[in-house]
């Protein structure tokens, strides 16, 4: 390489320019763009530091074996963009405006640290994703999708998918599903944000949430400027008297399978929630996060079916297919429909059309029903395996809630406590667990501050203080129903154990490790 260019940083000229050689070898028609891109990246990455003098266009062209005009054009383009600076008779230099870009992309996906057993709830078995059927549906959809469907869609979603969803939800969940009032969303999180934005624009500043409850609800409503009011539960669901006293006009609930306690709203409580909503001219937001999975009987229909003008209903494929698909639905009362649709339009102009057409195809062919049956069988087997392992290794354990969903509540005997000591021991053993108190909202009914709303990742292993009674009921077999009231034994530990993502063998091994650690 010629030596006419100087490098004040002391960087070897050969090292500095070697990265341009592949660009010089690019096809003739692409060589100019390739040279510009390589030079731009050398400046961005810091390989060419600010203040470095570049070789003359003649020398660099000779070294790379390209025309001088190609190099001159590259210098001029990058000077116009601010990467280089030059002056008549002063040569060309690396400018000072660029800062080195990060050299790697971090993965911020919520994954637990290395553990021997991970009982943190909320994740389905991703190995059950129907790859072959999904790929076949993808090929079929791409072959048949009209060109106009690749344009900006109706913000509510493709009519084909909304029609398919209306039939599916009416058949499986007892929903009153008008395709004109279905909005396709990227999961229940976006559905919550949409509703929060609309409620805020209407003047709402407070929304009621179940306590204990999902740790996501408070953060999602806060992003829309709305604060959440923790509301206690009893054996039948959200307690009505605290709800009436709270002053809220919208409440978020999981009536089919309350998260995390596992109780199901009684028929009387369902009626009471709807009467309350009518009396305050308000709404119930029904998060039907795992309503398809019931193991002792047919699932109870959605609350929305009783009063579609007072219930905002949301669901997704996160538990049945995979959360990474970011695909869900929102059914809105007529009074909110136009505002929700307009907010969806301004938020993202609608959900990706290919994904929508693919899922519609999947529903129409019966593939989604087959997937639900497959998951139902697998998750029921795993729940049974977890129950059996707990009863073997923790004699006297009490299991609460209905036989449904992807998690259960295990109230361990008093000898396993106190809670903080138990958590420290299982953490040392490499077992990730969540306690019931980790799902308590700060400022809840009993003043206990749980993990909800505080700093900490979704896989934190340590919860708050010892659990108090939460209206949970003991079961005596894997599929027994709730019959009475109960709470954690004095000094004991109440765990929220996820099982769907673990094989029966891993569930048994995880419980064995937990029991050994507990002593």
N, C-alpha and C positions, 0 to 999 in steps of 0.2 A: 504494500500500500504506500502511496506517496506520502511525503512528510510535510507538505506545505501547510496543512491544517494544524493548529496548536490546540492543546487541551489543558487549560489552566488547572483543572481538577486533578490532573495526573493520571486520568483514566486512559488505559491503553487504546490507541486508535483502532487497532485490530479488533479488540474486544468490543469497542463501541459500535463498530460498523458491521461486524459479522452478522448481526440480526437483520441487516438489510439485504443480505445475499439471497435468501429465499424469494424476496420480492422481485429481485432482478431476474430470477429464473421463471417468473410467472408468464403465462401466455401473453403475447404481444399486446393484445387488446385490453388486457387487465393489468398490464405492468405498471402503468402510471398510478392507478388507484392503489395497487398493492404497495408501491413504494411510499406513497403518502401515508397509508395506514401504518406501515412498519415504522416510519420515522415518527409519526404521531404517538404511537405506542411507546417508542423508546424514550420520548420526552415525558409522557405520562407516568411511566414506570420508574423514572429516575435514573435509568441507564445513561441517559444524557442529561446531566445536571444543569440547572440554570447557570448561565455564564460560559458554558462550553462553546468554543468556536468551532464551526463546522468547516469541513474542507470546501474549497471552491467548487462550483458546479462542474468545471472542467475536470478537476482531479477526481471527484467522486464518481463522475460518469465513467472515467477511465478505469477506476478500481472495480466498479460493478459491471462494466462491460455493457453499458446502456448509452443511449444518446444523451448529449448534454442538455438538449431541450427538455427531456423527461425530468432531469434533476432540477433544472431551472423552474419548471412548472410546479414541481413538488415544493421547492423552497418558497415560491410566491404564494401558493395556496396556504401553507402552514404559517407564513408570515401574516396573511390576511386573517387567519383564525386566531392569531395571538400566541401560537406555540414558538415561533421564531421572531427575531428582530434583525433588521439589517439597515445599513446606511451606505450611501455611495462611497465606494473606496474603503469601507470599513469592514467588509466581509459580512458573514451571516452567523448569528449567535443564537443559542437557546435562550428564549425569553424567561422572565422571572414570574410570569403570571400563573404558571402551571404548578400545581402541587401533586406530588406522587399519589397515585390512586392505590387503594388497598389491593393487595395481590391475591387475596383469597375471598371466597364467598362463605360466610358463616351459615350454619344450619341452626335456625332458632325454633325448629319444630319441638313441641313439648314431649320429649322423651325422657324416661327416668334414667338416673345414673346407673352404673353397673350394679345389678342386684342378682342374687341367686333365686329370688322369687318376688314377683311384682303383683300385688293384690290391689293396686290402685284402680278404682272403677272407672268406667266410661269408654273403654276401648273394646270393639268387637274383635272377633278372630279374623284378621285381614287375610289369612290364608284361605278362607272360605269364599273370597271374592271370585265370581264366576268368569274367569279370564276368557275361556274359550267361547262361551255364549256372548260375552260382551264384545269380543273381537269380531265374531260373526255378525252381530247386530251393527257394529260400526261399519263394516264393509258394505252391508246391505243398505244402510242409511246413506252413506256417501254415494252409492251408485244411483239412488233414487231421489235424493233431495233436490227439489226444484231450485234453480239458480236464485230466484227471488228470496228464498228462505235464508240465503247467506247475507242478506242485507240487514240493516238495523231492524230488530224485531219489535213486535208489540211489547211494551215494557211488562205487561202481565205474563208474557210467555207465548210460545207457539200455540195456536188453537188446538192443534192435534194433541199436544201434551196436556193442556188443560182439560180437554175432553176425556183423555185416558185417566188422568188423576181423579176427575169427578167420579167416574165409574168405580175406580179402585177404592177410593175413600168411602164412598157410599156403601160398597159391598163389604169391605173389611172393617171399617170403623164406625159405621152408622152415621156418617156425616151428611148433612144437607149441603150438597156440593154443586153449586151453580158454576159452570166453567167461566162465566163472566166475572165472577168474584174470586177467582183463584189467581194468585200471583206467584209465579215461579221465582224462587230466591236461592241464594247461595248458602242455604242452611238456616237453622233456627236463629243463629246469631244475627244474620242480616234481617230476618223477619222481626226480631226484637228491636233492632236499631230503627227499622222503618216505622214500626208502631211508635217507638219513643219519639221520633222526630215529628210525627203527625200529632201526637198528644201534646208535645211541647208547644207546637204552633197553635194549638187550641187553648193554651193556657195552663195545662197540667204541669205541676212541679213535683208531685209525689205519686209514687206507685207502690202498692203493697206487694211484698214477696214472702214466700213461705220461710219459716225459721224453725228448724234447719232447712236449707235449700241449696239450690245450685249456686256455686260461687261465681258463675258468669253473669247472672241477671243484674246484680248491682252495678258491675263495671259497664255492662252494655247500656243500661239506662243512663248511667252517669255520662256516657259519651254523647247522649242527646240532651244533657242538661237537667235530667230528672233524678231526684234523690229517691231512695227506696226505704220503705218502712217495714221492718221485720214483723211478721205476724205469726203467733204461735199456732201449733197444731194440737189437736186432741185425737182420740182414737178413730174419729170419723172423717178427719181432714182438717182444713183450715178452720180454726175456731171462729164462730160468727160474731160473738160479742166484741172481742178485740178488733175485728174487722170493722164493725159498725162504729166503734169509738175512734178509729184511726183517722177518719176524715178523708181517706183516699176514695177515688172513684174508679180506679182500675186496680185489679189484683192479678198477679201471675200465679198460676197453679199447675200442678201436675196430677190431675185427678185420677187417671187410670192406674198410676203406680208412682206415688209420691217419691221424689228424690230429695234426700237419700233414705228416708225412713222405711220405704217399701209399703206403706199403707195405701189402701184404695179408698177413695171418697165413697161414703155410703150414699144410698139413694136419697135419704133425707138431707144429707149435707149438700148434695148436688142441687136439690131444689132450693135449699137455703141460700146458696151462692147466687143462683139466678134471681131469686126474690130480692136479695140485696142489690144486685146490679140494676134491676128495674127501679128500685126505690131511690137510688142516687143518680139515675140516668147515666150509668157507667158501663164498664165492660169487664169481662173476665178473659184474660189471655191464657189459653189452654196450650201448654207445651206438651204435646203427645210424643215424647221422645222415644219411648219403647213400647207403645201401646199394642203392637202386634205380638208381643212375646208374653204369653200366659201359659202356664204349664199344668194347672190343675183343672181348668175349665176353659170355655171359649172366652176371649177377651171381652170385657165390658165395653160397650160402645162409647164413643166420645161424648163429652158434655155438650159440644156444639150442636149435636143433633136435637137437643131439647129446646134450644133457643138460638138460632143462627144470627139473630139481630143483636144479641148481647154477648156472644162469645166470639173472640178472635182465635182462630185455630191454626196451629203451626206444627209441622212435622218435617222429617227429612229422611234421607237414605243413610245417614251416618252410622246407624246401628245395624241396618240390614245389608248394606253393600260396603261402603267405606266412607269415612269422613273426608278423605282427600278428594272425593268427587265434588264436594261443595255444591250440593243439590238438595233443595227442599221446596216447601210450598207454604203459602199463607192464604187462609180463607178469611175474608173480611166482611163484616156487616155492611149493608148498603150505605149506612151513614158515614162510613170511613173509606169506602172503596175508591172514590175519585182522588182523595187526598193521598192515599197510600200509593196508588198507581203513579200519580205525578211525582211523588218523592222517589219512587223506584226509577222513574225516567231520569230525573236529575242526578241520581246516585251513580248509575252505571249504564244507562241506556238499554238495559235488558240483559237477560242471562244468555250465555253462548248458545247459538241456535243448533249447532251440531250435537252438543250434549243433550239438548232438549229433545231433538228428534230421535236420538239414540234411546233415551229413556222411554219415550212414548212407544217406540218399537218394542222395547223390552217388556213393557206392560202388556201391550196388545197381543203379543205371542204367548203370554203366560209364563215367561221366563222369571218375572219378578215374583210371582206366586210360588214358583218352584224354589227360588232362592230363600224366600221366607220359611217355607217348610223345612228346607235343609238346615237353616240356622236354628229353627225351633227345636229340631231333634238334637242337634249338637249342644245347644245351650242347656236344654233340659238334662241331658246326660251329665254335663259338667256341674250343674247345680247339685244334682244328686251326689256326685263324687265329692264335692266340697262339704256338703252336709254330713256325709258319712265320715269323712276324715276329721271334721271338727268334733263330732260325737265320740270318735275313737280317742283322739289325743287331748281333748278338753272335756272330760266328763262333767256334766252339769251345765254345759253351754246352753244358752237360750237363743233360738233363732227367731227373728222377728220379721213381720211383713208377709205379704202374699207371695205365692210361688210365681214369680214373673220377672221379666227384665234380665239385666246382665249383672246384678249385684244382690247381696243380701246383708242383713245386719246380724252380727254375732255378738251377743253379750257374754263375755267370758266370766268365769267364776271370780269371786273376790280374791282368791289366792293368787291370781295373775297380776293384781294391781300392786301399788298404785299405777295410774296410767303412765306417768312420765318415766317411771322405772321400766315398765314393760316396753315402751317405745324405744328407750335407749338400748335395751337388750336385743330386741329384734332388729334394730338398725345395725348393731354390731354384727349380727348374724347374716346381714345382707338381705333382709326381708323388708320390702316396701309395703307399708299399710297406711290407711287413713282411718282416723277415729271419727266417731259421729260428731264430736265437738268441733272438728275441723270445718264442718259445714254450718256452724252457727254464725249468724250475722252479728257484727259489732252492734251493741245496743239492743240486743234481743230482749225477749220478754222477761228472762230471768237475770238480765244484766251480764251474762257470760259473754266474753269476747272470744269468738272463734276465729278461724283462719280467713273467713270470707271477708273480702274488702281490705285485707292487710297484705303487706308485701310477702312474696313467696311464690315459688313456681307451682305448677299444677301437680307436681309429684313430690311435694314436701312430705316427709314421713311422719313428722311430729305434729299433733293437733294441739288443742287448747287444754282447758282444765278438765277435771273429771266430768263425765256426762251426767246429766240429770234425766229424769223420766221424760220421754218424748211421746207418750201415747202409743208405744209399740207393744205388740202382742206376741206371746210365745207361740211357736208352732211345734208340733210333736213329730212330724215326718216331713220329707222333702216337699210334699204337696198339700200339707194341712193348711187350713185357712185360719185367719186371725179370730180369736174368740174373746179375749179380755184385755185389760190394760196391764201395762208393766213398764219397767225401766231397767237401767243397768243396776246390777247388784251393788250394794254399798262397797265402795272401794274397788269395784271391778272396772272392766274396760269394754267399751262398745266399739266395735270395728265395722266399717263399711267395706265389705270385701267384694271386689270384682272378680269374676270367674270366666267370662265369655272368651277371653283371649288366651286362656291357659288350657292345656290338655288335661284330662283326668289324672294322668301320671304326674304332671307338674303341680297340679293342685294338691295331690296327696303329699308330694315331697315338700312343697311350701308350707303346708300345715305342720308337718313333722318338724321342720326347721324352726317354725314359730314356737311350737310347744317345747322343744328342747331349749330354746333361748329363754322362754318364760320361766323355766325351772320347775 
